[in-house]
Amino acid sequence: MKLITSQVCDQIWDQMRDQVLHQVSDQVYDQVWDQVGDQVWDQVGRQVRDQVSNQVCDQVWDQVWYQVHDQVGNQVADQVWHQVQDQARRETL
């Protein structure tokens, strides 16, 4: 009988211990996440946002720069070409 009582007590103790540990670990996790999680999330989120932002800005800047460069370059080249042709015609007259 003493053995059965000891086993029952051990089981009850194990269940209580598991419940208490589970509750305490949940509370500790919640408190730690509340205190540290937001800071970590803000820092990681900021780093990822900055990285993505820089990459996107660099790509967009390159595309816009080359488009503007090509358009303006072609317009200037056409104007200069026409001016040279006009001047050459005038000189031959």
PyMOL Python script that loads the backbone (N, CA, C, O; Angstrom):
from pymol import cmd

cmd.read_pdbstr("""\
ATOM      1  N   MET A   1       0.819  -1.188   0.000  1.00  0.00           N
ATOM      2  CA  MET A   1       0.000   0.000   0.000  1.00  0.00           C
ATOM      3  C   MET A   1       0.865   1.254   0.000  1.00  0.00           C
ATOM      4  O   MET A   1       0.550   2.242  -0.663  1.00  0.00           O
ATOM      5  N   LYS A   2       1.950   1.198   0.747  1.00  0.00           N
ATOM      6  CA  LYS A   2       2.835   2.330   0.796  1.00  0.00           C
ATOM      7  C   LYS A   2       3.437   2.595  -0.578  1.00  0.00           C
ATOM      8  O   LYS A   2       3.621   3.749  -0.964  1.00  0.00           O
ATOM      9  N   LEU A   3       3.744   1.529  -1.322  1.00  0.00           N
ATOM     10  CA  LEU A   3       4.316   1.640  -2.659  1.00  0.00           C
ATOM     11  C   LEU A   3       3.329   2.304  -3.604  1.00  0.00           C
ATOM     12  O   LEU A   3       3.728   3.158  -4.396  1.00  0.00           O
ATOM     13  N   ILE A   4       2.072   1.945  -3.549  1.00  0.00           N
ATOM     14  CA  ILE A   4       1.042   2.543  -4.389  1.00  0.00           C
ATOM     15  C   ILE A   4       0.892   4.019  -4.048  1.00  0.00           C
ATOM     16  O   ILE A   4       0.776   4.853  -4.946  1.00  0.00           O
ATOM     17  N   THR A   5       0.894   4.335  -2.808  1.00  0.00           N
ATOM     18  CA  THR A   5       0.765   5.719  -2.387  1.00  0.00           C
ATOM     19  C   THR A   5       1.958   6.534  -2.876  1.00  0.00           C
ATOM     20  O   THR A   5       1.798   7.675  -3.311  1.00  0.00           O
ATOM     21  N   SER A   6       3.138   5.957  -2.807  1.00  0.00           N
ATOM     22  CA  SER A   6       4.343   6.636  -3.260  1.00  0.00           C
ATOM     23  C   SER A   6       4.290   6.882  -4.771  1.00  0.00           C
ATOM     24  O   SER A   6       4.664   7.957  -5.238  1.00  0.00           O
ATOM     25  N   GLN A   7       3.835   5.905  -5.519  1.00  0.00           N
ATOM     26  CA  GLN A   7       3.722   6.049  -6.968  1.00  0.00           C
ATOM     27  C   GLN A   7       2.682   7.119  -7.329  1.00  0.00           C
ATOM     28  O   GLN A   7       2.910   7.948  -8.211  1.00  0.00           O
ATOM     29  N   VAL A   8       1.554   7.088  -6.643  1.00  0.00           N
ATOM     30  CA  VAL A   8       0.502   8.061  -6.879  1.00  0.00           C
ATOM     31  C   VAL A   8       1.016   9.461  -6.555  1.00  0.00           C
ATOM     32  O   VAL A   8       0.790  10.404  -7.314  1.00  0.00           O
ATOM     33  N   CYS A   9       1.703   9.589  -5.432  1.00  0.00           N
ATOM     34  CA  CYS A   9       2.261  10.891  -5.051  1.00  0.00           C
ATOM     35  C   CYS A   9       3.274  11.372  -6.088  1.00  0.00           C
ATOM     36  O   CYS A   9       3.302  12.547  -6.452  1.00  0.00           O
ATOM     37  N   ASP A  10       4.102  10.441  -6.555  1.00  0.00           N
ATOM     38  CA  ASP A  10       5.093  10.801  -7.574  1.00  0.00           C
ATOM     39  C   ASP A  10       4.401  11.283  -8.856  1.00  0.00           C
ATOM     40  O   ASP A  10       4.822  12.271  -9.457  1.00  0.00           O
ATOM     41  N   GLN A  11       3.363  10.599  -9.261  1.00  0.00           N
ATOM     42  CA  GLN A  11       2.634  10.996 -10.468  1.00  0.00           C
ATOM     43  C   GLN A  11       1.980  12.366 -10.293  1.00  0.00           C
ATOM     44  O   GLN A  11       2.038  13.217 -11.181  1.00  0.00           O
ATOM     45  N   ILE A  12       1.364  12.558  -9.141  1.00  0.00           N
ATOM     46  CA  ILE A  12       0.721  13.853  -8.874  1.00  0.00           C
ATOM     47  C   ILE A  12       1.772  14.956  -8.866  1.00  0.00           C
ATOM     48  O   ILE A  12       1.582  16.025  -9.447  1.00  0.00           O
ATOM     49  N   TRP A  13       2.882  14.674  -8.195  1.00  0.00           N
ATOM     50  CA  TRP A  13       3.964  15.663  -8.142  1.00  0.00           C
ATOM     51  C   TRP A  13       4.481  15.976  -9.558  1.00  0.00           C
ATOM     52  O   TRP A  13       4.695  17.143  -9.889  1.00  0.00           O
ATOM     53  N   ASP A  14       4.680  14.962 -10.382  1.00  0.00           N
ATOM     54  CA  ASP A  14       5.162  15.163 -11.758  1.00  0.00           C
ATOM     55  C   ASP A  14       4.174  16.007 -12.571  1.00  0.00           C
ATOM     56  O   ASP A  14       4.577  16.897 -13.319  1.00  0.00           O
ATOM     57  N   GLN A  15       2.889  15.720 -12.418  1.00  0.00           N
ATOM     58  CA  GLN A  15       1.879  16.490 -13.137  1.00  0.00           C
ATOM     59  C   GLN A  15       1.861  17.945 -12.677  1.00  0.00           C
ATOM     60  O   GLN A  15       1.788  18.867 -13.490  1.00  0.00           O
ATOM     61  N   MET A  16       1.930  18.133 -11.368  1.00  0.00           N
ATOM     62  CA  MET A  16       1.935  19.502 -10.848  1.00  0.00           C
ATOM     63  C   MET A  16       3.179  20.241 -11.329  1.00  0.00           C
ATOM     64  O   MET A  16       3.098  21.394 -11.753  1.00  0.00           O
ATOM     65  N   ARG A  17       4.324  19.577 -11.263  1.00  0.00           N
ATOM     66  CA  ARG A  17       5.574  20.185 -11.694  1.00  0.00           C
ATOM     67  C   ARG A  17       5.492  20.575 -13.174  1.00  0.00           C
ATOM     68  O   ARG A  17       5.896  21.676 -13.550  1.00  0.00           O
ATOM     69  N   ASP A  18       4.977  19.687 -13.998  1.00  0.00           N
ATOM     70  CA  ASP A  18       4.858  19.964 -15.435  1.00  0.00           C
ATOM     71  C   ASP A  18       3.926  21.150 -15.691  1.00  0.00           C
ATOM     72  O   ASP A  18       4.209  22.005 -16.530  1.00  0.00           O
ATOM     73  N   GLN A  19       2.810  21.189 -14.957  1.00  0.00           N
ATOM     74  CA  GLN A  19       1.876  22.300 -15.128  1.00  0.00           C
ATOM     75  C   GLN A  19       2.501  23.617 -14.705  1.00  0.00           C
ATOM     76  O   GLN A  19       2.389  24.622 -15.408  1.00  0.00           O
ATOM     77  N   VAL A  20       3.156  23.608 -13.563  1.00  0.00           N
ATOM     78  CA  VAL A  20       3.786  24.837 -13.062  1.00  0.00           C
ATOM     79  C   VAL A  20       4.888  25.281 -14.016  1.00  0.00           C
ATOM     80  O   VAL A  20       4.975  26.461 -14.355  1.00  0.00           O
ATOM     81  N   LEU A  21       5.725  24.354 -14.450  1.00  0.00           N
ATOM     82  CA  LEU A  21       6.798  24.698 -15.388  1.00  0.00           C
ATOM     83  C   LEU A  21       6.232  25.245 -16.698  1.00  0.00           C
ATOM     84  O   LEU A  21       6.759  26.206 -17.259  1.00  0.00           O
ATOM     85  N   HIS A  22       5.169  24.633 -17.171  1.00  0.00           N
ATOM     86  CA  HIS A  22       4.532  25.089 -18.409  1.00  0.00           C
ATOM     87  C   HIS A  22       4.002  26.511 -18.245  1.00  0.00           C
ATOM     88  O   HIS A  22       4.214  27.362 -19.109  1.00  0.00           O
ATOM     89  N   GLN A  23       3.314  26.762 -17.137  1.00  0.00           N
ATOM     90  CA  GLN A  23       2.763  28.095 -16.900  1.00  0.00           C
ATOM     91  C   GLN A  23       3.869  29.130 -16.729  1.00  0.00           C
ATOM     92  O   GLN A  23       3.798  30.228 -17.282  1.00  0.00           O
ATOM     93  N   VAL A  24       4.891  28.770 -15.958  1.00  0.00           N
ATOM     94  CA  VAL A  24       5.998  29.700 -15.727  1.00  0.00           C
ATOM     95  C   VAL A  24       6.739  29.970 -17.027  1.00  0.00           C
ATOM     96  O   VAL A  24       7.081  31.116 -17.317  1.00  0.00           O
ATOM     97  N   SER A  25       6.989  28.930 -17.812  1.00  0.00           N
ATOM     98  CA  SER A  25       7.713  29.137 -19.074  1.00  0.00           C
ATOM     99  C   SER A  25       6.898  29.997 -20.033  1.00  0.00           C
ATOM    100  O   SER A  25       7.465  30.821 -20.751  1.00  0.00           O
ATOM    101  N   ASP A  26       5.582  29.820 -20.059  1.00  0.00           N
ATOM    102  CA  ASP A  26       4.731  30.671 -20.894  1.00  0.00           C
ATOM    103  C   ASP A  26       4.795  32.129 -20.439  1.00  0.00           C
ATOM    104  O   ASP A  26       4.894  33.042 -21.259  1.00  0.00           O
ATOM    105  N   GLN A  27       4.736  32.334 -19.121  1.00  0.00           N
ATOM    106  CA  GLN A  27       4.787  33.693 -18.589  1.00  0.00           C
ATOM    107  C   GLN A  27       6.147  34.339 -18.869  1.00  0.00           C
ATOM    108  O   GLN A  27       6.223  35.500 -19.271  1.00  0.00           O
ATOM    109  N   VAL A  28       7.214  33.572 -18.652  1.00  0.00           N
ATOM    110  CA  VAL A  28       8.563  34.101 -18.907  1.00  0.00           C
ATOM    111  C   VAL A  28       8.712  34.421 -20.379  1.00  0.00           C
ATOM    112  O   VAL A  28       9.231  35.479 -20.734  1.00  0.00           O
ATOM    113  N   TYR A  29       8.266  33.523 -21.238  1.00  0.00           N
ATOM    114  CA  TYR A  29       8.349  33.761 -22.686  1.00  0.00           C
ATOM    115  C   TYR A  29       7.597  35.038 -23.061  1.00  0.00           C
ATOM    116  O   TYR A  29       8.109  35.872 -23.808  1.00  0.00           O
ATOM    117  N   ASP A  30       6.380  35.184 -22.539  1.00  0.00           N
ATOM    118  CA  ASP A  30       5.588  36.379 -22.846  1.00  0.00           C
ATOM    119  C   ASP A  30       6.283  37.650 -22.373  1.00  0.00           C
ATOM    120  O   ASP A  30       6.315  38.650 -23.089  1.00  0.00           O
ATOM    121  N   GLN A  31       6.839  37.606 -21.166  1.00  0.00           N
ATOM    122  CA  GLN A  31       7.508  38.793 -20.625  1.00  0.00           C
ATOM    123  C   GLN A  31       8.761  39.122 -21.432  1.00  0.00           C
ATOM    124  O   GLN A  31       9.010  40.279 -21.771  1.00  0.00           O
ATOM    125  N   VAL A  32       9.544  38.091 -21.733  1.00  0.00           N
ATOM    126  CA  VAL A  32      10.777  38.313 -22.507  1.00  0.00           C
ATOM    127  C   VAL A  32      10.420  38.831 -23.892  1.00  0.00           C
ATOM    128  O   VAL A  32      11.044  39.769 -24.387  1.00  0.00           O
ATOM    129  N   TRP A  33       9.423  38.226 -24.514  1.00  0.00           N
ATOM    130  CA  TRP A  33       9.027  38.680 -25.858  1.00  0.00           C
ATOM    131  C   TRP A  33       8.538  40.124 -25.814  1.00  0.00           C
ATOM    132  O   TRP A  33       8.858  40.921 -26.696  1.00  0.00           O
ATOM    133  N   ASP A  34       7.763  40.457 -24.787  1.00  0.00           N
ATOM    134  CA  ASP A  34       7.282  41.832 -24.661  1.00  0.00           C
ATOM    135  C   ASP A  34       8.443  42.815 -24.516  1.00  0.00           C
ATOM    136  O   ASP A  34       8.412  43.908 -25.082  1.00  0.00           O
ATOM    137  N   GLN A  35       9.454  42.427 -23.764  1.00  0.00           N
ATOM    138  CA  GLN A  35      10.569  43.336 -23.506  1.00  0.00           C
ATOM    139  C   GLN A  35      11.586  43.354 -24.641  1.00  0.00           C
ATOM    140  O   GLN A  35      12.061  44.418 -25.037  1.00  0.00           O
ATOM    141  N   VAL A  36      11.915  42.186 -25.160  1.00  0.00           N
ATOM    142  CA  VAL A  36      13.014  42.077 -26.124  1.00  0.00           C
ATOM    143  C   VAL A  36      12.499  41.903 -27.555  1.00  0.00           C
ATOM    144  O   VAL A  36      13.106  42.405 -28.501  1.00  0.00           O
ATOM    145  N   GLY A  37      11.404  41.207 -27.706  1.00  0.00           N
ATOM    146  CA  GLY A  37      10.909  40.873 -29.044  1.00  0.00           C
ATOM    147  C   GLY A  37      10.672  42.080 -29.913  1.00  0.00           C
ATOM    148  O   GLY A  37      11.060  42.092 -31.081  1.00  0.00           O
ATOM    149  N   ASP A  38      10.036  43.103 -29.358  1.00  0.00           N
ATOM    150  CA  ASP A  38       9.771  44.308 -30.147  1.00  0.00           C
ATOM    151  C   ASP A  38      11.062  44.989 -30.566  1.00  0.00           C
ATOM    152  O   ASP A  38      11.178  45.475 -31.691  1.00  0.00           O
ATOM    153  N   GLN A  39      12.032  45.025 -29.662  1.00  0.00           N
ATOM    154  CA  GLN A  39      13.314  45.645 -29.999  1.00  0.00           C
ATOM    155  C   GLN A  39      14.020  44.865 -31.108  1.00  0.00           C
ATOM    156  O   GLN A  39      14.535  45.447 -32.062  1.00  0.00           O
ATOM    157  N   VAL A  40      14.035  43.545 -30.966  1.00  0.00           N
ATOM    158  CA  VAL A  40      14.678  42.706 -31.984  1.00  0.00           C
ATOM    159  C   VAL A  40      13.936  42.854 -33.308  1.00  0.00           C
ATOM    160  O   VAL A  40      14.559  43.011 -34.358  1.00  0.00           O
ATOM    161  N   TRP A  41      12.620  42.804 -33.260  1.00  0.00           N
ATOM    162  CA  TRP A  41      11.829  42.932 -34.486  1.00  0.00           C
ATOM    163  C   TRP A  41      12.067  44.277 -35.148  1.00  0.00           C
ATOM    164  O   TRP A  41      12.224  44.354 -36.367  1.00  0.00           O
ATOM    165  N   ASP A  42      12.095  45.345 -34.344  1.00  0.00           N
ATOM    166  CA  ASP A  42      12.343  46.681 -34.897  1.00  0.00           C
ATOM    167  C   ASP A  42      13.708  46.751 -35.564  1.00  0.00           C
ATOM    168  O   ASP A  42      13.848  47.293 -36.660  1.00  0.00           O
ATOM    169  N   GLN A  43      14.712  46.198 -34.895  1.00  0.00           N
ATOM    170  CA  GLN A  43      16.071  46.271 -35.444  1.00  0.00           C
ATOM    171  C   GLN A  43      16.197  45.435 -36.709  1.00  0.00           C
ATOM    172  O   GLN A  43      16.716  45.910 -37.718  1.00  0.00           O
ATOM    173  N   VAL A  44      15.728  44.200 -36.662  1.00  0.00           N
ATOM    174  CA  VAL A  44      15.805  43.324 -37.836  1.00  0.00           C
ATOM    175  C   VAL A  44      14.941  43.891 -38.959  1.00  0.00           C
ATOM    176  O   VAL A  44      15.357  43.925 -40.117  1.00  0.00           O
ATOM    177  N   GLY A  45      13.741  44.334 -38.606  1.00  0.00           N
ATOM    178  CA  GLY A  45      12.857  44.916 -39.618  1.00  0.00           C
ATOM    179  C   GLY A  45      13.475  46.130 -40.265  1.00  0.00           C
ATOM    180  O   GLY A  45      13.370  46.309 -41.478  1.00  0.00           O
ATOM    181  N   ARG A  46      14.122  46.972 -39.471  1.00  0.00           N
ATOM    182  CA  ARG A  46      14.763  48.179 -40.002  1.00  0.00           C
ATOM    183  C   ARG A  46      15.906  47.798 -40.938  1.00  0.00           C
ATOM    184  O   ARG A  46      16.065  48.395 -42.003  1.00  0.00           O
ATOM    185  N   GLN A  47      16.703  46.804 -40.541  1.00  0.00           N
ATOM    186  CA  GLN A  47      17.821  46.378 -41.387  1.00  0.00           C
ATOM    187  C   GLN A  47      17.324  45.809 -42.711  1.00  0.00           C
ATOM    188  O   GLN A  47      17.854  46.133 -43.774  1.00  0.00           O
ATOM    189  N   VAL A  48      16.313  44.965 -42.638  1.00  0.00           N
ATOM    190  CA  VAL A  48      15.763  44.373 -43.867  1.00  0.00           C
ATOM    191  C   VAL A  48      15.152  45.459 -44.738  1.00  0.00           C
ATOM    192  O   VAL A  48      15.364  45.478 -45.951  1.00  0.00           O
ATOM    193  N   ARG A  49      14.388  46.370 -44.122  1.00  0.00           N
ATOM    194  CA  ARG A  49      13.770  47.460 -44.869  1.00  0.00           C
ATOM    195  C   ARG A  49      14.834  48.322 -45.549  1.00  0.00           C
ATOM    196  O   ARG A  49      14.695  48.681 -46.719  1.00  0.00           O
ATOM    197  N   ASP A  50      15.890  48.651 -44.817  1.00  0.00           N
ATOM    198  CA  ASP A  50      16.955  49.475 -45.386  1.00  0.00           C
ATOM    199  C   ASP A  50      17.656  48.766 -46.531  1.00  0.00           C
ATOM    200  O   ASP A  50      17.950  49.373 -47.561  1.00  0.00           O
ATOM    201  N   GLN A  51      17.923  47.470 -46.345  1.00  0.00           N
ATOM    202  CA  GLN A  51      18.596  46.711 -47.397  1.00  0.00           C
ATOM    203  C   GLN A  51      17.742  46.654 -48.653  1.00  0.00           C
ATOM    204  O   GLN A  51      18.221  46.935 -49.751  1.00  0.00           O
ATOM    205  N   VAL A  52      16.488  46.292 -48.488  1.00  0.00           N
ATOM    206  CA  VAL A  52      15.585  46.187 -49.637  1.00  0.00           C
ATOM    207  C   VAL A  52      15.416  47.558 -50.277  1.00  0.00           C
ATOM    208  O   VAL A  52      15.437  47.685 -51.502  1.00  0.00           O
ATOM    209  N   SER A  53      15.250  48.575 -49.456  1.00  0.00           N
ATOM    210  CA  SER A  53      15.085  49.930 -49.968  1.00  0.00           C
ATOM    211  C   SER A  53      16.300  50.354 -50.786  1.00  0.00           C
ATOM    212  O   SER A  53      16.156  50.915 -51.872  1.00  0.00           O
ATOM    213  N   ASN A  54      17.491  50.087 -50.269  1.00  0.00           N
ATOM    214  CA  ASN A  54      18.707  50.450 -50.988  1.00  0.00           C
ATOM    215  C   ASN A  54      18.817  49.699 -52.311  1.00  0.00           C
ATOM    216  O   ASN A  54      19.185  50.286 -53.329  1.00  0.00           O
ATOM    217  N   GLN A  55      18.504  48.417 -52.302  1.00  0.00           N
ATOM    218  CA  GLN A  55      18.594  47.634 -53.530  1.00  0.00           C
ATOM    219  C   GLN A  55      17.597  48.135 -54.568  1.00  0.00           C
ATOM    220  O   GLN A  55      17.936  48.309 -55.738  1.00  0.00           O
ATOM    221  N   VAL A  56      16.361  48.364 -54.126  1.00  0.00           N
ATOM    222  CA  VAL A  56      15.334  48.837 -55.054  1.00  0.00           C
ATOM    223  C   VAL A  56      15.694  50.219 -55.578  1.00  0.00           C
ATOM    224  O   VAL A  56      15.588  50.477 -56.777  1.00  0.00           O
ATOM    225  N   CYS A  57      16.120  51.108 -54.687  1.00  0.00           N
ATOM    226  CA  CYS A  57      16.495  52.462 -55.119  1.00  0.00           C
ATOM    227  C   CYS A  57      17.652  52.417 -56.108  1.00  0.00           C
ATOM    228  O   CYS A  57      17.645  53.138 -57.106  1.00  0.00           O
ATOM    229  N   ASP A  58      18.643  51.578 -55.839  1.00  0.00           N
ATOM    230  CA  ASP A  58      19.775  51.464 -56.758  1.00  0.00           C
ATOM    231  C   ASP A  58      19.324  50.979 -58.133  1.00  0.00           C
ATOM    232  O   ASP A  58      19.760  51.509 -59.154  1.00  0.00           O
ATOM    233  N   GLN A  59      18.460  49.981 -58.161  1.00  0.00           N
ATOM    234  CA  GLN A  59      17.988  49.450 -59.438  1.00  0.00           C
ATOM    235  C   GLN A  59      17.156  50.486 -60.188  1.00  0.00           C
ATOM    236  O   GLN A  59      17.336  50.688 -61.389  1.00  0.00           O
ATOM    237  N   VAL A  60      16.249  51.138 -59.474  1.00  0.00           N
ATOM    238  CA  VAL A  60      15.401  52.143 -60.119  1.00  0.00           C
ATOM    239  C   VAL A  60      16.254  53.306 -60.601  1.00  0.00           C
ATOM    240  O   VAL A  60      16.062  53.797 -61.713  1.00  0.00           O
ATOM    241  N   TRP A  61      17.195  53.749 -59.772  1.00  0.00           N
ATOM    242  CA  TRP A  61      18.069  54.860 -60.158  1.00  0.00           C
ATOM    243  C   TRP A  61      18.844  54.501 -61.425  1.00  0.00           C
ATOM    244  O   TRP A  61      18.940  55.309 -62.349  1.00  0.00           O
ATOM    245  N   ASP A  62      19.399  53.280 -61.464  1.00  0.00           N
ATOM    246  CA  ASP A  62      20.143  52.861 -62.658  1.00  0.00           C
ATOM    247  C   ASP A  62      19.253  52.874 -63.887  1.00  0.00           C
ATOM    248  O   ASP A  62      19.659  53.368 -64.939  1.00  0.00           O
ATOM    249  N   GLN A  63      18.047  52.340 -63.770  1.00  0.00           N
ATOM    250  CA  GLN A  63      17.140  52.302 -64.920  1.00  0.00           C
ATOM    251  C   GLN A  63      16.778  53.704 -65.376  1.00  0.00           C
ATOM    252  O   GLN A  63      16.834  54.009 -66.568  1.00  0.00           O
ATOM    253  N   VAL A  64      16.405  54.558 -64.432  1.00  0.00           N
ATOM    254  CA  VAL A  64      16.015  55.926 -64.783  1.00  0.00           C
ATOM    255  C   VAL A  64      17.212  56.666 -65.367  1.00  0.00           C
ATOM    256  O   VAL A  64      17.076  57.364 -66.372  1.00  0.00           O
ATOM    257  N   TRP A  65      18.381  56.523 -64.750  1.00  0.00           N
ATOM    258  CA  TRP A  65      19.571  57.210 -65.226  1.00  0.00           C
ATOM    259  C   TRP A  65      19.874  56.822 -66.675  1.00  0.00           C
ATOM    260  O   TRP A  65      20.123  57.691 -67.510  1.00  0.00           O
ATOM    261  N   TYR A  66      19.853  55.534 -66.971  1.00  0.00           N
ATOM    262  CA  TYR A  66      20.180  55.102 -68.333  1.00  0.00           C
ATOM    263  C   TYR A  66      19.116  55.547 -69.328  1.00  0.00           C
ATOM    264  O   TYR A  66      19.442  55.919 -70.455  1.00  0.00           O
ATOM    265  N   GLN A  67      17.859  55.514 -68.930  1.00  0.00           N
ATOM    266  CA  GLN A  67      16.809  55.982 -69.841  1.00  0.00           C
ATOM    267  C   GLN A  67      16.971  57.468 -70.138  1.00  0.00           C
ATOM    268  O   GLN A  67      16.934  57.882 -71.296  1.00  0.00           O
ATOM    269  N   VAL A  68      17.149  58.263 -69.097  1.00  0.00           N
ATOM    270  CA  VAL A  68      17.314  59.709 -69.289  1.00  0.00           C
ATOM    271  C   VAL A  68      18.593  59.974 -70.065  1.00  0.00           C
ATOM    272  O   VAL A  68      18.603  60.788 -70.987  1.00  0.00           O
ATOM    273  N   HIS A  69      19.653  59.302 -69.703  1.00  0.00           N
ATOM    274  CA  HIS A  69      20.935  59.479 -70.386  1.00  0.00           C
ATOM    275  C   HIS A  69      20.801  59.168 -71.870  1.00  0.00           C
ATOM    276  O   HIS A  69      21.289  59.921 -72.712  1.00  0.00           O
ATOM    277  N   ASP A  70      20.142  58.059 -72.192  1.00  0.00           N
ATOM    278  CA  ASP A  70      19.960  57.683 -73.597  1.00  0.00           C
ATOM    279  C   ASP A  70      19.095  58.703 -74.330  1.00  0.00           C
ATOM    280  O   ASP A  70      19.436  59.127 -75.435  1.00  0.00           O
ATOM    281  N   GLN A  71      17.975  59.100 -73.719  1.00  0.00           N
ATOM    282  CA  GLN A  71      17.081  60.049 -74.389  1.00  0.00           C
ATOM    283  C   GLN A  71      17.751  61.393 -74.600  1.00  0.00           C
ATOM    284  O   GLN A  71      17.731  61.941 -75.702  1.00  0.00           O
ATOM    285  N   VAL A  72      18.345  61.921 -73.538  1.00  0.00           N
ATOM    286  CA  VAL A  72      18.999  63.223 -73.642  1.00  0.00           C
ATOM    287  C   VAL A  72      20.200  63.118 -74.580  1.00  0.00           C
ATOM    288  O   VAL A  72      20.430  64.002 -75.406  1.00  0.00           O
ATOM    289  N   GLY A  73      20.950  62.053 -74.452  1.00  0.00           N
ATOM    290  CA  GLY A  73      22.108  61.851 -75.328  1.00  0.00           C
ATOM    291  C   GLY A  73      21.705  61.806 -76.783  1.00  0.00           C
ATOM    292  O   GLY A  73      22.362  62.412 -77.629  1.00  0.00           O
ATOM    293  N   ASN A  74      20.635  61.096 -77.084  1.00  0.00           N
ATOM    294  CA  ASN A  74      20.165  61.012 -78.476  1.00  0.00           C
ATOM    295  C   ASN A  74      19.670  62.370 -78.966  1.00  0.00           C
ATOM    296  O   ASN A  74      19.946  62.756 -80.101  1.00  0.00           O
ATOM    297  N   GLN A  75      18.942  63.096 -78.122  1.00  0.00           N
ATOM    298  CA  GLN A  75      18.448  64.420 -78.519  1.00  0.00           C
ATOM    299  C   GLN A  75      19.604  65.378 -78.768  1.00  0.00           C
ATOM    300  O   GLN A  75      19.619  66.095 -79.768  1.00  0.00           O
ATOM    301  N   VAL A  76      20.561  65.389 -77.868  1.00  0.00           N
ATOM    302  CA  VAL A  76      21.719  66.272 -78.042  1.00  0.00           C
ATOM    303  C   VAL A  76      22.489  65.879 -79.293  1.00  0.00           C
ATOM    304  O   VAL A  76      22.892  66.742 -80.073  1.00  0.00           O
ATOM    305  N   ALA A  77      22.692  64.588 -79.486  1.00  0.00           N
ATOM    306  CA  ALA A  77      23.413  64.125 -80.675  1.00  0.00           C
ATOM    307  C   ALA A  77      22.683  64.540 -81.949  1.00  0.00           C
ATOM    308  O   ALA A  77      23.313  64.972 -82.914  1.00  0.00           O
ATOM    309  N   ASP A  78      21.347  64.409 -81.956  1.00  0.00           N
ATOM    310  CA  ASP A  78      20.569  64.827 -83.129  1.00  0.00           C
ATOM    311  C   ASP A  78      20.697  66.326 -83.356  1.00  0.00           C
ATOM    312  O   ASP A  78      20.880  66.757 -84.494  1.00  0.00           O
ATOM    313  N   GLN A  79      20.606  67.122 -82.313  1.00  0.00           N
ATOM    314  CA  GLN A  79      20.709  68.575 -82.454  1.00  0.00           C
ATOM    315  C   GLN A  79      22.088  68.974 -82.975  1.00  0.00           C
ATOM    316  O   GLN A  79      22.213  69.791 -83.888  1.00  0.00           O
ATOM    317  N   VAL A  80      23.114  68.383 -82.379  1.00  0.00           N
ATOM    318  CA  VAL A  80      24.477  68.701 -82.828  1.00  0.00           C
ATOM    319  C   VAL A  80      24.654  68.276 -84.277  1.00  0.00           C
ATOM    320  O   VAL A  80      25.237  69.014 -85.071  1.00  0.00           O
ATOM    321  N   TRP A  81      24.167  67.112 -84.625  1.00  0.00           N
ATOM    322  CA  TRP A  81      24.292  66.617 -85.998  1.00  0.00           C
ATOM    323  C   TRP A  81      23.606  67.570 -86.969  1.00  0.00           C
ATOM    324  O   TRP A  81      24.164  67.897 -88.016  1.00  0.00           O
ATOM    325  N   HIS A  82      22.390  68.023 -86.625  1.00  0.00           N
ATOM    326  CA  HIS A  82      21.664  68.952 -87.495  1.00  0.00           C
ATOM    327  C   HIS A  82      22.389  70.296 -87.590  1.00  0.00           C
ATOM    328  O   HIS A  82      22.445  70.896 -88.664  1.00  0.00           O
ATOM    329  N   GLN A  83      22.937  70.766 -86.483  1.00  0.00           N
ATOM    330  CA  GLN A  83      23.673  72.025 -86.505  1.00  0.00           C
ATOM    331  C   GLN A  83      24.920  71.915 -87.383  1.00  0.00           C
ATOM    332  O   GLN A  83      25.237  72.828 -88.144  1.00  0.00           O
ATOM    333  N   VAL A  84      25.616  70.793 -87.269  1.00  0.00           N
ATOM    334  CA  VAL A  84      26.816  70.582 -88.093  1.00  0.00           C
ATOM    335  C   VAL A  84      26.419  70.515 -89.562  1.00  0.00           C
ATOM    336  O   VAL A  84      27.095  71.095 -90.412  1.00  0.00           O
ATOM    337  N   GLN A  85      25.331  69.814 -89.871  1.00  0.00           N
ATOM    338  CA  GLN A  85      24.885  69.718 -91.271  1.00  0.00           C
ATOM    339  C   GLN A  85      24.482  71.095 -91.803  1.00  0.00           C
ATOM    340  O   GLN A  85      24.836  71.458 -92.925  1.00  0.00           O
ATOM    341  N   ASP A  86      23.736  71.865 -90.989  1.00  0.00           N
ATOM    342  CA  ASP A  86      23.319  73.205 -91.415  1.00  0.00           C
ATOM    343  C   ASP A  86      24.534  74.094 -91.660  1.00  0.00           C
ATOM    344  O   ASP A  86      24.595  74.819 -92.652  1.00  0.00           O
ATOM    345  N   GLN A  87      25.485  74.029 -90.757  1.00  0.00           N
ATOM    346  CA  GLN A  87      26.676  74.855 -90.903  1.00  0.00           C
ATOM    347  C   GLN A  87      27.469  74.415 -92.130  1.00  0.00           C
ATOM    348  O   GLN A  87      27.991  75.257 -92.860  1.00  0.00           O
ATOM    349  N   ALA A  88      27.563  73.133 -92.362  1.00  0.00           N
ATOM    350  CA  ALA A  88      28.297  72.635 -93.530  1.00  0.00           C
ATOM    351  C   ALA A  88      27.602  73.077 -94.809  1.00  0.00           C
ATOM    352  O   ALA A  88      28.281  73.413 -95.779  1.00  0.00           O
ATOM    353  N   ARG A  89      26.291  73.090 -94.848  1.00  0.00           N
ATOM    354  CA  ARG A  89      25.549  73.537 -96.016  1.00  0.00           C
ATOM    355  C   ARG A  89      25.778  75.036 -96.275  1.00  0.00           C
ATOM    356  O   ARG A  89      25.962  75.469 -97.413  1.00  0.00           O
ATOM    357  N   ARG A  90      25.760  75.797 -95.199  1.00  0.00           N
ATOM    358  CA  ARG A  90      25.960  77.241 -95.347  1.00  0.00           C
ATOM    359  C   ARG A  90      27.358  77.545 -95.876  1.00  0.00           C
ATOM    360  O   ARG A  90      27.540  78.445 -96.695  1.00  0.00           O
ATOM    361  N   GLU A  91      28.339  76.788 -95.402  1.00  0.00           N
ATOM    362  CA  GLU A  91      29.698  77.044 -95.830  1.00  0.00           C
ATOM    363  C   GLU A  91      29.899  76.652 -97.292  1.00  0.00           C
ATOM    364  O   GLU A  91      30.731  77.242 -97.980  1.00  0.00           O
ATOM    365  N   THR A  92      29.146  75.666 -97.771  1.00  0.00           N
ATOM    366  CA  THR A  92      29.293  75.256 -99.157  1.00  0.00           C
ATOM    367  C   THR A  92      28.555  76.195-100.102  1.00  0.00           C
ATOM    368  O   THR A  92      28.800  76.176-101.308  1.00  0.00           O
ATOM    369  N   LEU A  93      27.681  76.992 -99.584  1.00  0.00           N
ATOM    370  CA  LEU A  93      26.930  77.917-100.431  1.00  0.00           C
ATOM    371  C   LEU A  93      27.715  79.106-100.692  1.00  0.00           C
ATOM    372  O   LEU A  93      27.255  80.009-101.390  1.00  0.00           O
TER     373      LEU A  93
END
""", "prot")
cmd.dss("prot")
cmd.show_as("cartoon", "prot")
cmd.util.cbc("prot")
cmd.orient("prot")
